[in-house]
Amino acid sequence: MLDSKADKRARSRISVNVPATVRTKDMEAEAAAVTRDLSMGGVFLYTDRRVTEGSKLEIVLILPAELGLGEKQWACCQASVVRVEDGDRFGVAARIDRLDVLPEIPT
């Protein structure tokens, strides 16, 4: 049986569980999240806080080396929520509108 939904992804995603934090304008504090899959153009993640389709997210996470940027690096992404799935946790599909690699902080 063929899937009637066409895949709208511009780039292929890699399956990777990376801890992240998310924030919307409506949230007073950051919410914990974990990615399910990720590409330079989009992300699917799970969070305990409800977000609404169409809202803007700020996501901070470590980009894995598998994305082809070399070593893993911290990044801050501005993203637009395109789909929300209800469940034990909320599944959030988002298009990455802007991605800024953060400078490494020496320890």
Steps between C-alpha positions, in 0.01 A plus 500: 500500500636841404519782751264776389704770675789632293824556690554877497853493642759689299787311668530151640498469876712285724352311793669638809395550862653828613391687814376851424321794657209677333334832564212691344388856568216355711729293727629661815786250521684263271359151456708185474478305175670216315534466125377198304652606169684802369633665185635843415148590384273346763458315825252269669515505877304397807421735787272500805371851424229560242589726209264606226530446128631816333680627809866601499751304707849565623684168530843458659674167441826332411524427127642150454802437277276288272353819351830559321616813682799330658513458876180531699418862578248704696239677290204731548220453246204720419227267374135498391271225628334319209332212687424392857416143602328429832606207717675436831728780385440748221669423168602818319605522136667831419669663202832664591486860380840605637786308657784667686799295613599621845863562594661237718545619855841398638485313830 
